[in-house]
Amino acid sequence: ATTSPQLQLRPGEATSDDEKTIYFVRHAEGYHNKGERELPNWKSDNLGLDPKYRDARLTPAGVAQSQQLNADLRKRSVPPPELVVVSTLSRTIQTAQTGFKDLPGWPTTFVG
């Protein structure tokens, strides 16, 4: 019988070619975040189910957050990933398009 290697998870960055580093980035502020925070009837009227909020785009503050992500990644010289995976929601796609824009060696196409 053969044994398969065990998957081991440990904090930190990959230290060899047979290891992978995984980064998780939450989407920037969307109009649904702003609505939930600022509209007193958000929960009582189930506004989160409204199509304009369900697939909300980024607010101007969210776009600025994504731009800041891009600047931070440039400053830290984060090695390019092999793959960027995002959900199919507009806010996540916008965050990735702005946050990872024109980073040397980074993918320009994302998997959704």
Backbone as CSV, one residue per row, in Angstrom:
resi,resn,N_x,N_y,N_z,CA_x,CA_y,CA_z,C_x,C_y,C_z
1,ALA,0.847,-1.185,0.000,0.000,0.000,0.000,0.884,1.238,0.000
2,THR,0.403,2.256,-0.696,1.145,3.519,-0.723,0.429,4.529,0.158
3,THR,1.187,5.426,0.670,0.594,6.493,1.473,0.762,7.800,0.730
4,SER,-0.232,8.663,0.863,-0.127,9.978,0.221,0.376,10.977,1.256
5,PRO,1.123,11.960,0.789,1.620,12.958,1.734,0.454,13.703,2.368
6,GLN,0.608,14.050,3.609,-0.435,14.796,4.306,-0.337,16.273,3.977
7,LEU,-1.490,16.881,3.933,-1.545,18.319,3.764,-1.257,18.955,5.112
8,GLN,-0.265,19.796,5.142,0.076,20.476,6.384,-0.121,21.971,6.193
9,LEU,-0.848,22.564,7.095,-1.062,24.001,7.053,-0.241,24.651,8.156
10,ARG,0.450,25.699,7.790,1.233,26.415,8.789,1.239,27.886,8.410
11,PRO,1.285,28.760,9.396,1.293,30.199,9.090,2.618,30.611,8.452
12,GLY,2.557,31.656,7.667,3.773,32.184,7.054,3.760,32.011,5.554
13,GLU,4.822,32.428,4.920,4.928,32.326,3.472,5.630,31.041,3.079
14,ALA,5.378,30.613,1.844,6.008,29.402,1.332,7.523,29.552,1.371
15,THR,8.192,28.483,1.763,9.652,28.535,1.855,10.324,27.627,0.834
16,SER,9.532,26.868,0.072,10.110,26.017,-0.967,9.122,25.896,-2.115
17,ASP,9.597,25.338,-3.241,8.759,25.235,-4.437,7.568,24.299,-4.262
18,ASP,7.632,23.396,-3.304,6.508,22.480,-3.117,5.476,23.020,-2.125
19,GLU,5.628,24.255,-1.716,4.677,24.903,-0.824,3.987,26.043,-1.560
20,LYS,2.813,26.389,-1.117,2.045,27.492,-1.703,1.660,28.474,-0.613
21,THR,1.669,29.738,-0.945,1.175,30.781,-0.055,-0.192,31.195,-0.571
22,ILE,-1.155,31.287,0.329,-2.506,31.691,-0.046,-2.831,33.002,0.660
23,TYR,-3.252,33.979,-0.123,-3.677,35.263,0.425,-5.192,35.368,0.272
24,PHE,-5.853,35.851,1.295,-7.279,36.122,1.229,-7.472,37.624,1.345
25,VAL,-8.220,38.187,0.400,-8.494,39.616,0.398,-10.008,39.784,0.342
26,ARG,-10.555,40.501,1.285,-11.994,40.765,1.272,-12.259,41.923,0.326
27,HIS,-13.433,41.912,-0.297,-13.777,43.008,-1.207,-13.800,44.339,-0.454
28,ALA,-13.584,45.386,-1.204,-13.640,46.731,-0.630,-15.109,47.109,-0.371
29,GLU,-15.311,48.315,0.196,-16.667,48.719,0.567,-17.582,48.823,-0.645
30,GLY,-18.713,48.120,-0.566,-19.751,48.199,-1.592,-20.925,49.013,-1.086
31,TYR,-21.827,49.339,-1.999,-23.004,50.111,-1.601,-23.866,49.355,-0.596
32,HIS,-23.802,48.020,-0.606,-24.559,47.251,0.385,-23.985,47.462,1.788
33,ASN,-22.648,47.577,1.903,-22.030,47.859,3.206,-22.460,49.232,3.720
34,LYS,-22.416,50.202,2.817,-22.800,51.570,3.171,-24.279,51.622,3.554
35,GLY,-25.131,50.942,2.794,-26.557,50.921,3.088,-26.858,50.296,4.435
36,GLU,-26.216,49.172,4.717,-26.447,48.497,5.997,-26.034,49.385,7.173
37,ARG,-24.959,50.137,6.966,-24.438,51.003,8.017,-25.285,52.264,8.202
38,GLU,-25.835,52.802,7.114,-26.455,54.126,7.171,-27.981,54.148,7.093
39,LEU,-28.603,53.078,6.611,-30.066,53.087,6.453,-30.728,52.408,7.645
40,PRO,-31.511,53.153,8.426,-32.120,52.569,9.621,-33.103,51.450,9.307
41,ASN,-33.684,51.437,8.110,-34.657,50.411,7.731,-34.026,49.247,6.965
42,TRP,-32.694,49.140,6.996,-31.985,48.107,6.235,-32.536,46.711,6.542
43,LYS,-32.588,46.365,7.814,-33.041,45.018,8.198,-34.545,44.875,8.118
44,SER,-35.300,45.851,8.618,-36.763,45.729,8.651,-37.370,45.629,7.256
45,ASP,-36.775,46.280,6.273,-37.289,46.241,4.901,-36.537,45.248,4.020
46,ASN,-35.657,44.450,4.629,-34.892,43.442,3.878,-34.209,44.033,2.643
47,LEU,-33.608,45.189,2.813,-32.978,45.864,1.676,-31.813,45.067,1.097
48,GLY,-31.214,44.191,1.900,-30.125,43.365,1.391,-30.563,42.430,0.278
49,LEU,-31.876,42.203,0.151,-32.404,41.349,-0.911,-32.682,42.130,-2.196
50,ASP,-32.645,43.439,-2.116,-32.871,44.287,-3.286,-31.726,44.068,-4.276
51,PRO,-32.054,43.831,-5.562,-30.990,43.582,-6.557,-29.906,44.646,-6.606
52,LYS,-30.266,45.909,-6.305,-29.237,46.960,-6.372,-28.202,46.795,-5.260
53,TYR,-28.576,46.093,-4.190,-27.627,45.843,-3.104,-27.033,44.443,-3.174
54,ARG,-27.791,43.486,-3.666,-27.317,42.100,-3.687,-26.027,41.971,-4.509
55,ASP,-25.980,42.642,-5.652,-24.755,42.642,-6.464,-24.225,44.070,-6.546
56,ALA,-23.996,44.648,-5.376,-23.592,46.056,-5.286,-22.194,46.284,-5.850
57,ARG,-22.043,47.421,-6.462,-20.728,47.858,-6.924,-20.020,48.564,-5.773
58,LEU,-18.770,48.926,-6.000,-18.005,49.626,-4.968,-18.431,51.076,-4.858
59,THR,-18.401,51.573,-3.635,-18.608,53.000,-3.394,-17.306,53.731,-3.766
60,PRO,-17.330,55.052,-3.850,-16.062,55.776,-4.060,-15.026,55.430,-2.984
61,ALA,-15.479,55.259,-1.746,-14.541,54.859,-0.681,-13.983,53.468,-0.959
62,GLY,-14.811,52.577,-1.495,-14.352,51.224,-1.837,-13.324,51.231,-2.957
63,VAL,-13.530,52.098,-3.940,-12.543,52.234,-5.024,-11.221,52.727,-4.432
64,ALA,-11.286,53.702,-3.518,-10.069,54.211,-2.870,-9.391,53.117,-2.053
65,GLN,-10.175,52.268,-1.384,-9.594,51.148,-0.634,-8.864,50.190,-1.574
66,SER,-9.447,49.923,-2.740,-8.808,49.038,-3.719,-7.523,49.649,-4.254
67,GLN,-7.544,50.949,-4.477,-6.334,51.647,-4.932,-5.250,51.581,-3.860
68,GLN,-5.652,51.682,-2.604,-4.697,51.581,-1.499,-4.115,50.171,-1.422
69,LEU,-4.943,49.161,-1.671,-4.451,47.778,-1.727,-3.364,47.665,-2.791
70,ASN,-3.613,48.241,-3.950,-2.639,48.203,-5.033,-1.328,48.860,-4.608
71,ALA,-1.426,50.025,-3.982,-0.223,50.742,-3.523,0.520,49.923,-2.471
72,ASP,-0.225,49.299,-1.556,0.405,48.490,-0.506,1.129,47.275,-1.102
73,LEU,0.497,46.623,-2.071,1.135,45.456,-2.699,2.412,45.865,-3.434
74,ARG,2.378,47.011,-4.103,3.575,47.510,-4.783,4.695,47.794,-3.781
75,LYS,4.335,48.471,-2.689,5.320,48.850,-1.679,5.964,47.616,-1.055
76,ARG,5.169,46.587,-0.792,5.664,45.380,-0.141,6.321,44.402,-1.127
77,SER,6.232,44.680,-2.417,6.791,43.787,-3.453,6.344,42.341,-3.251
78,VAL,5.037,42.170,-3.086,4.482,40.825,-2.909,4.696,40.031,-4.181
79,PRO,5.249,38.811,-4.081,5.465,37.996,-5.277,4.138,37.715,-5.984
80,PRO,4.131,37.687,-7.316,2.886,37.463,-8.034,2.326,36.058,-7.783
81,PRO,1.014,35.973,-7.663,0.398,34.660,-7.480,0.298,33.912,-8.804
82,GLU,0.107,32.618,-8.713,-0.141,31.827,-9.912,-1.568,32.028,-10.405
83,LEU,-2.462,32.337,-9.469,-3.882,32.376,-9.772,-4.582,33.353,-8.842
84,VAL,-5.528,34.122,-9.388,-6.384,34.978,-8.573,-7.807,34.481,-8.769
85,VAL,-8.468,34.123,-7.671,-9.836,33.623,-7.713,-10.730,34.641,-7.030
86,VAL,-11.807,35.038,-7.706,-12.772,35.976,-7.129,-14.172,35.414,-7.340
87,SER,-15.113,35.863,-6.520,-16.502,35.473,-6.773,-16.985,36.257,-7.987
88,THR,-18.156,35.932,-8.454,-18.691,36.605,-9.647,-19.452,37.881,-9.312
89,LEU,-19.430,38.301,-8.047,-20.109,39.542,-7.671,-19.312,40.756,-8.152
90,SER,-20.034,41.775,-8.556,-19.400,42.983,-9.103,-18.365,43.576,-8.167
91,ARG,-18.681,43.640,-6.868,-17.755,44.273,-5.921,-16.442,43.515,-5.806
92,THR,-16.475,42.196,-5.929,-15.226,41.433,-5.828,-14.398,41.570,-7.100
93,ILE,-15.079,41.603,-8.220,-14.371,41.790,-9.497,-13.739,43.177,-9.541
94,GLN,-14.494,44.201,-9.132,-13.948,45.564,-9.100,-12.742,45.657,-8.160
95,THR,-12.848,45.030,-6.994,-11.740,45.062,-6.040,-10.493,44.446,-6.658
96,ALA,-10.646,43.302,-7.319,-9.501,42.629,-7.942,-8.940,43.449,-9.103
97,GLN,-9.824,43.975,-9.950,-9.353,44.740,-11.114,-8.564,45.974,-10.693
98,THR,-9.004,46.646,-9.646,-8.312,47.847,-9.184,-7.143,47.499,-8.271
99,GLY,-7.367,46.581,-7.351,-6.351,46.236,-6.365,-5.124,45.555,-6.947
100,PHE,-5.311,44.796,-8.038,-4.196,44.051,-8.627,-3.775,44.619,-9.985
101,LYS,-4.253,45.810,-10.312,-3.994,46.420,-11.621,-2.513,46.716,-11.839
102,ASP,-2.020,46.273,-12.992,-0.665,46.591,-13.456,0.450,46.218,-12.477
103,LEU,0.224,45.203,-11.665,1.306,44.725,-10.791,2.205,43.799,-11.607
104,PRO,3.504,44.032,-11.591,4.411,43.256,-12.422,4.288,41.740,-12.179
105,GLY,4.009,41.024,-13.259,3.929,39.569,-13.206,2.604,39.013,-12.713
106,TRP,1.699,39.887,-12.273,0.420,39.401,-11.738,-0.524,39.047,-12.876
107,PRO,-1.389,38.059,-12.655,-2.362,37.696,-13.698,-3.282,38.886,-14.012
108,THR,-3.677,38.988,-15.261,-4.626,40.029,-15.651,-6.011,39.439,-15.845
109,THR,-6.127,38.135,-15.792,-7.394,37.433,-15.873,-7.637,36.726,-14.569
110,PHE,-8.853,36.795,-14.085,-9.190,36.190,-12.799,-10.181,35.050,-13.010
111,VAL,-10.126,34.063,-12.159,-11.039,32.930,-12.189,-12.193,33.246,-11.251
112,GLY,-13.415,33.086,-11.725,-14.580,33.378,-10.899,-15.384,32.144,-10.601
